[in-house]
Amino acid sequence: MKTRSTFGWADLLFGIASILLGIYVLFNPVSAIRTIVFIIGGVALIGGVSNTFFGFRVQQNHRLGRTVSITASVLNIFIALLILFNVGAGAYLLSIFLPVWFIAHCVSRLANLDAFRIYGRKSLYWSALILNVLGIALATLLLLNPSVLILSIEFLTGSYLVLMGISSIIAVYSGFRTKTKE
């Protein structure tokens, strides 16, 4: 049996899309909320699919991480589809779904921290831990006080998307690779 390293193209594309979307949101705060909701729904869909593939790639000895990752990914995909197919309601419900999406993504990444420590570098482990704990804290703040989200949606969304993109790109280039058998 041969083993070969796989490159994380889905995570790389997700990271680049998140950074570009984050910069767009930060520099175009006057953008129509419907456009932002539609784009966020698309990024959430890409992220959910990417995290689903990652969850299936995690080895058997990380069963809890795999289960949590796939469950959070399904939640990501559900929220993304809801936002994409009902943009009007998505704009209204953004104050709830956006923090839930942030929490689902962060929980998925935190559930796989053990794999990052085993197969990656210590710096990846600590950066992922810090970024995802901050993401959960920010999302919790947004859930507890939706007016913060409404008043600062462009800044918070753009900042988080850039951080999430950086985290995904760090994961791709950190030396963390999964092995596939041919």
FILUM-96365 format. One line per 4 residues: number of its first residue (from 1); their letters; for each residue x, y, z of C-alpha. Coordinates in steps of 0.1 Angstrom, whole numbers, always signed. Example, Ala and Ser with C-alpha at 12.3 -4.5 7.8 and 13.67 -1.06 7.14 Angstrom:
2
1	AS	+123:-45:+78 | +137:-11:+71
end
This chain:
182
1	MKTR	+0:+0:+0 | +13:+34:-9 | +5:+65:+11 | +5:+100:-2
5	STFG	+0:+134:+13 | -31:+153:+3 | -32:+190:+0 | -61:+208:+17
9	WADL	-76:+225:-14 | -110:+229:+2 | -96:+245:+33 | -73:+267:+12
13	LFGI	-102:+279:-11 | -124:+284:+20 | -97:+305:+36 | -91:+326:+6
17	ASIL	-129:+331:+1 | -133:+340:+37 | -105:+366:+37 | -117:+382:+4
21	LGIY	-153:+383:+17 | -141:+397:+50 | -121:+425:+33 | -151:+433:+11
25	VLFN	-174:+435:+41 | -149:+457:+60 | -144:+482:+32 | -180:+483:+19
29	PVSA	-201:+489:+50 | -228:+506:+29 | -234:+473:+10 | -270:+461:+9
33	IRTI	-277:+436:+38 | -292:+412:+13 | -260:+409:-6 | -240:+403:+26
37	VFII	-265:+377:+37 | -263:+359:+3 | -225:+359:+3 | -223:+348:+39
41	GGVA	-247:+319:+30 | -224:+309:+2 | -193:+310:+24 | -211:+291:+52
45	LIGG	-220:+264:+26 | -184:+261:+14 | -172:+259:+51 | -198:+233:+60
49	VSNT	-188:+211:+31 | -151:+216:+38 | -155:+208:+75 | -176:+177:+65
53	FFGF	-147:+164:+44 | -123:+172:+72 | -145:+153:+97 | -144:+122:+75
57	RVQQ	-106:+124:+71 | -100:+125:+108 | -88:+90:+119 | -108:+65:+139
61	NHRL	-89:+71:+171 | -104:+106:+172 | -141:+95:+173 | -154:+123:+194
65	GRTV	-137:+149:+173 | -150:+133:+142 | -186:+131:+154 | -186:+167:+167
69	SITA	-170:+179:+135 | -195:+162:+112 | -224:+173:+134 | -213:+210:+134
73	SVLN	-207:+207:+97 | -242:+196:+91 | -254:+225:+112 | -233:+248:+90
77	IFIA	-248:+234:+58 | -283:+237:+72 | -279:+273:+82 | -262:+281:+48
81	LLIL	-291:+266:+29 | -317:+284:+50 | -299:+317:+44 | -294:+311:+7
85	FNVG	-330:+301:-1 | -347:+327:+21 | -325:+358:+18 | -352:+381:+33
89	AGAY	-357:+360:+64 | -319:+355:+65 | -314:+392:+69 | -339:+392:+97
93	LLSI	-326:+361:+114 | -289:+370:+109 | -286:+382:+145 | -292:+345:+155
97	FLPV	-278:+325:+127 | -245:+343:+123 | -234:+337:+160 | -247:+301:+158
101	WFIA	-226:+296:+126 | -196:+311:+143 | -200:+288:+173 | -206:+257:+151
105	HCVS	-174:+264:+131 | -153:+271:+162 | -166:+240:+180 | -158:+219:+149
109	RLAN	-122:+232:+149 | -118:+228:+186 | -130:+192:+184 | -101:+184:+161
113	LDAF	-74:+202:+181 | -59:+169:+192 | -53:+159:+156 | -36:+193:+150
117	RIYG	-13:+187:+179 | -5:+151:+168 | +0:+158:+130 | +8:+195:+129
121	RKSL	+30:+219:+147 | +25:+233:+182 | +21:+268:+168 | -9:+256:+148
125	YWSA	-24:+240:+179 | -21:+272:+199 | -32:+296:+172 | -63:+274:+164
129	LILN	-71:+272:+201 | -69:+309:+207 | -87:+319:+175 | -116:+295:+181
133	VLGI	-120:+304:+218 | -121:+340:+208 | -146:+331:+181 | -169:+314:+206
137	ALAT	-166:+343:+230 | -175:+368:+202 | -204:+346:+191 | -217:+343:+226
141	LLLL	-216:+381:+230 | -236:+384:+198 | -262:+359:+209 | -266:+376:+243
145	NPSV	-268:+411:+228 | -282:+411:+192 | -281:+449:+191 | -243:+447:+191
149	LILS	-245:+426:+159 | -271:+449:+142 | -250:+480:+150 | -217:+466:+140
153	IEFL	-225:+437:+116 | -201:+448:+89 | -171:+452:+112 | -177:+420:+132
157	TGSY	-185:+399:+102 | -156:+411:+82 | -132:+407:+110 | -143:+372:+119
161	LVLM	-143:+361:+82 | -107:+373:+79 | -96:+355:+111 | -115:+323:+100
165	GISS	-97:+325:+66 | -63:+330:+82 | -70:+300:+105 | -79:+278:+75
169	IIAV	-48:+288:+55 | -26:+282:+86 | -41:+247:+88 | -33:+241:+51
173	YSGF	+3:+253:+52 | +13:+242:+87 | +25:+207:+78 | -8:+192:+89
177	RTKT	-16:+166:+62 | -37:+136:+62 | -25:+104:+46 | -47:+85:+21
181	KE	-40:+50:+11 | -41:+39:-25
end
